[in-house]
């Protein structure tokens, strides 16, 4: 025969188990591989930023996605607060293109250098990314 104390403990254990199931964090929905990681509003671009878009599309978009929105499983979005000017100054883009970058904020692996990108290309690309960032609330 089960004692009242045993019934109470069994009921408490059952209630705790139910709470664990109900309150367990739900996993984030996974994005499709290579899908955009951010929604990006594209503003009317200045002349330099328009040149930067052309260079970005040729040199960066295959990894960082259309309009710098990132590509799931490949490379991060550059239209992201991590890349705001106060955290990654404009010079960081030049260093990334010329030297590559060791993985540090994301889990995509190291970024190799982009030897095809001239300093003028990187300056224009940086202008493009900064205009995208401002249009999307990243200052």
C-alpha positions in Angstrom: 0.0 0.0 0.0 1.3 3.5 -0.9 1.4 6.0 1.9 0.0 9.5 1.6 3.5 10.8 1.9 4.5 8.6 -1.1 1.6 9.8 -3.1 2.5 13.4 -2.4 6.1 12.9 -3.4 5.1 11.1 -6.5 2.7 13.9 -7.4 5.4 16.5 -6.8 7.9 14.5 -9.0 5.3 14.3 -11.8 4.6 18.0 -11.6 8.3 18.9 -11.7 8.7 16.6 -14.8 5.8 18.3 -16.5 7.2 21.7 -15.8 10.6 20.7 -17.2 8.9 19.6 -20.4 6.8 22.7 -20.7 9.4 25.2 -19.7 12.3 23.7 -21.7 13.8 26.3 -24.1 12.7 25.6 -27.6 15.4 25.5 -30.3 15.7 28.4 -32.7 14.3 27.5 -36.1 17.2 26.5 -38.3 17.8 28.5 -41.5 18.3 26.7 -44.8 22.0 26.4 -45.6 23.2 29.4 -47.5 20.0 31.4 -46.8 20.2 35.1 -45.9 20.8 35.6 -42.2 19.4 39.2 -42.0 16.7 41.2 -43.7 18.4 44.2 -45.2 16.7 47.5 -46.3 18.7 48.9 -49.2 18.7 52.7 -49.3 19.5 55.0 -52.3 23.2 54.7 -52.5 25.8 57.5 -52.8 28.2 57.3 -55.8 31.0 55.7 -53.7 28.6 53.2 -52.1 27.2 52.3 -55.5 30.8 51.5 -56.6 31.2 49.6 -53.4 28.1 47.5 -54.2 29.5 46.5 -57.6 32.8 45.5 -55.9 31.0 43.8 -53.0 28.9 41.8 -55.5 32.0 40.7 -57.4 34.3 40.0 -54.4 32.3 39.5 -51.2 28.7 38.4 -51.9 29.5 34.8 -52.7 30.3 34.4 -49.0 28.6 37.4 -47.2 25.4 37.3 -49.2 23.4 39.7 -51.3 23.4 43.1 -49.7 25.7 41.8 -46.9 22.9 39.8 -45.4 25.2 36.9 -44.6 24.8 33.3 -45.8 23.8 30.7 -43.2 26.7 28.2 -42.7 29.1 30.2 -44.9 29.7 33.8 -43.6 28.1 36.3 -41.3 26.0 39.3 -42.2 27.9 42.6 -42.2 24.7 44.4 -41.6 24.9 43.5 -38.0 25.6 45.4 -34.8 28.9 43.5 -34.4 30.2 45.4 -37.4 29.1 48.8 -36.3 31.8 51.5 -36.6 32.4 51.7 -32.9 33.3 48.0 -32.7 34.9 47.3 -36.1 36.3 50.6 -37.5 36.6 51.0 -41.3 40.3 49.9 -41.1 39.1 46.5 -39.9 37.5 45.9 -43.4 40.9 46.7 -45.1 42.7 44.4 -42.7 40.2 41.6 -43.3 40.5 41.8 -47.0 44.3 42.0 -47.1 45.2 39.7 -44.2 42.1 37.6 -43.6 40.5 37.3 -40.2 40.7 34.6 -37.5 37.3 33.4 -36.4 36.2 35.3 -33.3 32.5 36.4 -33.3 31.0 33.7 -35.3 31.5 30.0 -36.0 32.1 30.1 -39.7 35.8 29.5 -39.5 38.6 31.9 -40.5 38.1 34.3 -43.4 40.9 34.1 -46.0 42.4 37.2 -47.5 40.8 38.6 -50.7 43.9 39.5 -52.8 41.7 40.6 -55.7 40.4 43.5 -53.5 42.4 46.7 -54.0 42.5 49.3 -51.2 40.1 51.4 -53.4 37.7 48.5 -53.7 37.7 48.0 -50.0 37.1 51.8 -49.3 34.1 51.6 -51.7 32.9 48.4 -50.1 33.2 49.9 -46.7 31.1 52.9 -47.8 28.5 50.5 -49.1 28.3 48.4 -46.0 28.2 51.6 -43.8 25.3 53.0 -45.8 23.5 49.6 -45.5 24.1 49.6 -41.8 22.8 53.2 -41.3 19.7 52.4 -43.3 19.1 49.4 -41.0 19.6 51.2 -37.7 23.2 50.4 -37.1 25.3 53.4 -36.4 
